[in-house]
Amino acid sequence: MEYTPREMMAVAAAREIKDGEIVFCGTGLPLVAAMAAKLIYAPNSIIFFETGAIDSQLMEIPLSVADPRVMYRTCVNAGLAEAFGIMQNPFTGPKTVAILGAAQIDIYGNINSTCIGDYWKPQVRFPGSGGGCDAGSFAGRTIIFVKHEKRRFVPRLDYLTTPGYLDGPDGRVRAGYKRGSPRCVITDMALMRFDPETKRMYLDKYYPGITPKQVQNNIGFSIDVSRASQMDPPLERELRILREKVDPQRLILG
């Protein structure tokens, strides 16, 4: 079956979410992936939003975290403190996976979603952390969505919004973090992971029709592509649920 890069990204992320995990995400493609995972691979996963809606049934896809549809038949409608408390809690935090976006990312999975250029005189100012720093600090794992462009994969961030592995293998430990780390980076070309020893990004899967060379050519630093293999394309069932159950109006998938 034919599919779009956005559908491939959503499927790739959905496959990463395990049954029983607690999923922190905003709206857009991260929510599409979380909803697809709950309908396909992780029926016992729990989706929650920074605005405090926890375990909504999500009969329609919300367009913002303040959209009333995020509150439909939730187990709890609380607030920011309760939502972020889930990630900080020593029992629920390690089970939490956060799906984040990025304007820039470096080889250790550190994220910039604040500004491009000097902080005080930026070329572009973004909305900022929006809970991203909390998620990168306290959630058990993070999944990162980013468009596959050299200007986004940079040797050095213009601003550190969300910590990844900081400066390498012991970076998080030295900074005082007790848990959390990037699980993978998902783009419109490939899926990258992080080496368990060096904590450096490497190419794990490239999408059908894409080559490892194309992946490397669109990254602003060198990554290991020697262990890469082609990702399985979306299954008919995955696409059907995406198109018929998750986003039938194609508000996010386009």
C-alpha positions in Angstrom: 0.0 0.0 0.0 1.1 3.6 -0.7 1.8 5.8 2.3 3.2 9.2 3.1 6.3 10.1 5.1 4.1 11.4 8.0 2.3 8.1 8.1 5.6 6.3 8.2 6.8 8.5 11.1 3.6 7.9 13.0 3.9 4.1 12.6 7.6 4.1 13.5 6.8 5.9 16.8 3.7 3.8 17.5 5.9 0.7 17.3 8.2 2.2 20.0 5.5 2.5 22.6 5.1 -0.5 24.9 2.0 -1.8 26.5 1.5 -0.3 30.0 3.7 2.7 29.3 2.4 6.2 30.3 2.7 8.5 27.3 3.2 12.3 27.6 2.6 14.1 24.4 1.3 17.3 22.9 -0.9 17.4 19.8 0.0 16.9 16.2 2.0 14.0 15.0 3.1 12.8 18.5 -0.5 12.4 19.5 -1.3 10.6 16.2 1.5 8.1 17.1 0.3 7.7 20.7 -3.3 7.1 19.6 -2.2 4.6 17.0 0.0 2.8 19.5 -3.0 2.5 22.0 -5.2 1.0 19.2 -2.6 -1.4 17.8 0.3 -2.3 20.1 -0.3 -0.9 23.6 -3.9 -1.1 24.6 -3.0 -0.6 28.3 -0.9 2.5 27.6 -2.2 5.7 29.2 -2.0 9.1 27.3 -1.9 12.3 29.3 -1.4 16.0 28.5 0.3 18.8 30.3 -3.0 20.5 30.9 -4.0 17.7 33.2 -6.2 15.4 31.1 -5.2 11.9 32.0 -6.3 8.7 30.1 -8.8 10.3 27.8 -10.7 8.0 25.3 -9.8 10.4 22.5 -12.7 9.6 20.2 -11.6 12.5 17.9 -8.2 13.9 17.5 -7.7 17.2 19.5 -6.0 20.2 17.8 -4.5 21.6 21.0 -3.9 20.5 24.6 -6.7 22.9 25.6 -9.1 21.4 23.1 -12.1 20.0 25.1 -11.7 16.7 23.3 -8.6 15.9 25.4 -11.0 15.7 28.4 -13.5 13.3 27.0 -14.1 10.5 29.5 -10.8 10.9 31.3 -10.1 9.1 34.5 -8.8 12.4 35.9 -9.1 16.0 34.8 -6.5 17.8 36.9 -4.0 20.5 36.2 -0.3 21.2 35.4 0.9 20.1 38.8 -0.8 16.8 38.6 0.4 16.1 35.1 4.0 16.9 35.7 3.8 15.0 39.0 3.3 11.8 37.0 6.8 12.2 35.5 8.4 13.3 38.8 6.8 10.4 40.8 9.4 7.7 41.5 6.8 5.0 40.6 5.2 6.4 37.5 8.1 8.4 36.2 10.2 5.5 35.0 7.2 4.1 33.1 6.6 7.4 31.3 7.6 7.9 27.7 7.5 11.5 26.4 7.1 12.3 22.7 8.8 15.7 21.9 9.5 17.8 18.9 12.7 19.7 18.2 13.9 22.7 16.1 17.5 21.5 16.6 19.1 18.3 17.9 22.7 17.3 18.5 24.6 14.0 18.4 23.8 13.3 22.1 20.0 13.9 21.7 19.9 17.3 23.4 17.1 19.4 22.0 16.5 23.1 21.2 12.9 24.3 20.9 13.5 27.8 22.2 15.2 30.0 19.6 17.6 30.0 16.6 20.5 32.4 17.0 21.5 34.4 20.1 18.9 34.0 22.9 18.7 37.8 23.5 18.6 38.7 19.7 17.3 35.5 18.0 16.7 35.0 14.4 13.6 33.0 15.3 11.9 32.7 18.7 9.9 29.5 19.3 7.2 28.9 22.0 9.8 27.3 24.2 9.9 24.3 26.5 6.2 23.7 27.0 7.2 21.0 29.5 9.9 19.6 27.3 12.6 20.2 29.9 10.6 18.5 32.6 10.0 15.5 30.2 13.6 15.2 29.3 14.6 15.4 32.9 12.0 13.1 34.6 10.4 10.8 32.1 11.8 7.3 31.8 12.4 7.7 28.0 11.8 10.3 25.3 11.0 9.8 21.6 12.0 12.8 19.5 10.3 13.9 16.3 12.3 16.2 14.0 12.3 17.0 10.3 15.3 15.5 8.6 17.3 18.5 7.6 21.0 19.4 8.1 20.1 22.7 9.7 18.2 20.8 12.4 20.9 18.2 13.1 23.7 20.5 14.4 27.1 20.0 16.1 26.1 22.6 18.7 22.7 23.8 19.8 21.9 27.5 19.8 20.1 26.9 23.0 19.6 23.9 25.3 15.9 23.4 26.0 15.7 19.7 26.8 18.6 17.5 28.1 19.5 14.4 26.2 22.8 12.8 27.2 24.3 16.3 27.6 28.0 15.9 26.8 28.3 12.1 26.6 28.3 8.8 28.6 28.3 10.3 32.1 26.7 13.6 31.4 23.3 12.9 33.0 24.9 11.3 36.1 27.2 14.3 36.6 24.2 16.7 36.2 22.3 14.8 38.9 19.7 13.1 36.8 18.5 9.8 38.3 16.7 8.5 35.2 15.6 9.4 31.7 17.3 9.4 28.3 16.4 9.6 24.6 15.0 6.4 23.2 15.1 7.3 19.6 14.9 10.1 17.0 12.3 9.7 14.3 12.4 11.8 11.1 10.8 11.7 7.7 13.8 9.6 6.5 14.9 7.3 9.2 15.0 6.2 12.9 18.1 6.9 14.9 19.1 5.5 18.3 21.9 6.1 20.8 24.9 3.8 21.4 24.6 2.4 24.9 28.3 3.1 25.7 29.2 6.3 23.8 25.6 7.8 23.9 26.2 9.1 20.4 23.4 9.0 17.8 23.6 6.2 15.1 21.4 5.2 12.2 19.2 2.2 13.2 16.6 2.1 10.4 16.2 3.9 7.1 12.8 4.0 5.4 12.0 2.2 2.2 13.2 4.3 -0.8 15.9 6.0 1.4 19.6 5.2 1.5 22.0 5.5 4.5 23.9 8.0 2.4 20.9 10.2 2.0 20.4 10.1 5.8 24.0 11.1 6.5 24.0 13.8 3.8 21.1 15.6 5.6 22.8 15.6 9.1 25.2 18.2 10.2 27.6 15.8 11.9 28.9 12.3 11.2 26.9 9.3 12.6 27.5 5.6 12.4 25.5 4.0 9.6 27.2 0.6 9.6 24.6 -1.2 11.7 21.6 0.2 9.8 18.9 -1.8 8.1 15.7 -1.0 6.2 12.6 -0.4 8.3 9.5 -2.5 7.5 6.9 -0.4 5.7 3.6 0.2 7.4 1.3 -2.8 7.5 -2.2 -2.6 6.0 -3.7 -2.7 9.5 -1.5 0.1 10.8 -2.5 2.4 7.9 -6.2 1.5 8.2 -6.2 2.4 11.9 -4.3 5.6 11.2 -6.7 6.6 8.4 -10.0 5.4 9.7 -9.7 5.6 13.5 -7.1 8.1 14.5 -7.2 10.9 11.9 -10.0 10.1 9.4 -10.3 13.8 8.5 -6.5 14.0 7.9 -6.2 17.0 10.1 -2.6 16.0 11.0 -1.7 13.4 8.4 -2.6 15.8 5.6 
